[in-house]
Amino acid sequence: MKFRKKPVEIEATQWFKMGDHPAVEMHRNQVLVDGLPPYGWIDTLEGGHVVTPGDWIITGVKGEHYPCKPDIFEMTYDAIDHIQR
């Protein structure tokens, strides 16, 4: 059998530095570079994940957050300018 993913609208924010998204924290085992951490940490339903600059932080259908690499995000999602009802 084959299945097609249901179309779901998501919210996403591209992350570049601490403060870009409230769900991203500083990784607990990193050294600061010029006072700025090079990556972050996000707790997801599957456990924690490293977030690197340029990653998208997606808010899922249950309000959960998870990171997505830019190339995968671009292949998977299209921007919507307005909601059609």
N, C-alpha and C positions, 0 to 999 in steps of 0.2 A: 504494500500500500504506500501511496505517497500522500503527503499532507502539505498544505500551504499555511503559512503563518497568518493569523488574522491581522488585519490592519489595525494598529493601535497608535494613537498619538502619544508622544512622550515629551517630557521637558528635559532639556540638556543644557549644560553650561560647559564651555571649554575652559580647562584649568591650566594656568601657567605658573601660579605662585600661591603661597599661603594667603588665605583671605578671599580667593576667587570663589570658593564654595564652602558653605558652613559644615558640610559633612566630611571635608578633608582635613586631617590633622597632620601635625609634623610626625614623621616616622620616628619611633622611639629609639632606634639604634643608628642614627646618622650624625654625621659631623656637619656643622654649619660651614658653608662656603661663602666668604664675604658677608657673613651675617644672615645669609638666606639659604634655606634648605633647598637642595636640588630636586627633591621629590617629596611627596606626601604619602599618607596612609588613609585608607578608608575601610571601615567595617561594612561588610556586605552580609547578605543572608547565608552565603557560602563560606564566610570567614573573611579575614582581612586581605587587602590587596594594596600593592604599591601603586601610587599615582605619579606619573611623570609629566613634565610640562608638555602641553598640547593634547593630553588625554581629555576626552569628554566625560563628564559626570552625568549619568542618566538617572532620572527619577523613574522608577518602575511603576507598574499599575497598582501596587500596594503601598506606594510611598517610599519604598526602599531605594537605596542609591548604589550604583556600581560604576566602575570606570570602563571606558571603551577606547581603544586605540584609534587615532584619527583615520587611518586607512580603512579599518573595519566600519567605523561610523559612516564614512563617506559611501561605502558600498551598500550599507544597510538602510540608511535614512535619507529622506529628502526633506528640505525645509518647506514649511507651509506658511504662506503669507497671511491667510485668513482661514477661519473655520467655516466650512459649508454646512448649513443645517437644512 
